[in-house]
Amino acid sequence: MSKEMMAVVVFGCIAAVAIVMLVIERRGIAARKAARGGREIDVSDLIAFGSAAGEGNSTRGRHD
C-alpha cells in the first residue's frame, strides 16, 4: 500500500470516528432534552443562577 493510500485510509478513519462521535453526542443531547421535558436550558442561565435555572425554579427571593 502506497503512502498516499495509507493517508487516505487514515484520514477516512478519522472522519468516520468524528461522524460517529457527532451522532452519539446528538443522541445524548436529545436524551437530556427529553429528560427535562423538552425544555431548552440556556448555558448562561446555569452559569449565573446555578442548577435552579436548569430545574425551572425561580431564583428570585428564594432562601433555602
Buried (B, 14 or more C-beta within 10 A) or exposed (E): EEEEEEEEEEEEEEEEEEEEEEEEEEEEEEEEEEEEEEEEBEEEBEEEBEEBBBEEEEEEEEEE
